[in-house]
Amino acid sequence: MQRVVSERIKRGLVAVAAAALMAGCGGGGTSQIDPFQPTRVIAFGDETGVILQSGKKYTINGLNSDTRLVDCKLQPVWSQILASGFGFVYPQCNTDYVALPQGIMYASLGAKVADVRDKIDQHLSNDRFGPKDMVAIMVGVNDVLELYRQFPAVSKDSLVNEARARGKLLAEQANRIANANGRVLIATIFDVGLTPFGQKERQQQTDIDRAAFLDELSNAFNISMRLNLLNDGRLIGLVLVDESMQQIARYPSAFGYANVTQAACRSDVAPQDCTTETLVTDASATTWLWAGDTLMAPSAQQRVGEAFLLRAKNNPF
């Protein structure tokens, strides 16, 4: 009998605590915090997030089953996955003829951090960032490649320091958007040493472990970027692409990958023209990690896009 009474008391206390918690969230237990719902998605970055005016992308493009032409809705890149999660499209892939596409594409081929800074300047010259703007940024791989190509004429230490400086510059751009009242998602870059480019450099250059050096540059960039971001837990959400790709590279079969070191697209085909019909022998759009030397295949794009979307929906914007 005493145990029954005790259990009833416990249940009553839990109910009281729950009611108090709901009341603390505002409004007699009936109100909840609304999930973030942007009115625009704005993408900055390099070719990994690009949709060209032709609808082509820098991955393995999907083909319409009837026409055998590239269908921009197939094999989406990370920026598309983020936008579609909120029901938005970009003008570059507006196949359903949405009257006012709520996606803005500033990502561009070969972009580096300084280019993103300039694109932000361009945006602010005739627009603004608001609390319902979801601004997504993924850039830095081309910075790492540019620095790497200066070795050995420039010392490793100098190049690593410059990678840190560029990571800091990127953080300053994210902070700048946040301070302008935008809501920011920013991604770390994958370790460039893990890419087919990095693996080939390791094999072809024998002075040092070139893949390890590329990883060192990538890591310096990422750490500096993270250390210099505004850390208020509200305006900026971080997407850890580097950690995800590291796990896949270490345990590919656990993630469903058959190849994580080679490029699936043929080298005689322009990157934006790569399709499911222009792959190397035995390559697959679903089980190969890389489309090109430093370009993600659709399966990797999907993972990155879903990580952006999850952060967008879970971050307390």
Helices and strands as residue ranges (DSSP letters): H 2-24, E 40-45, G 47-49, H 78-84, G 91-93, E 103-105, H 113-126, E 133-138, H 141-148, H 156-179, E 183-187, G 192-194, H 196-204, H 210-228, E 236-239, H 241-250, G 252-255, E 259-263, G 271-273, E 288-290, H 298-314
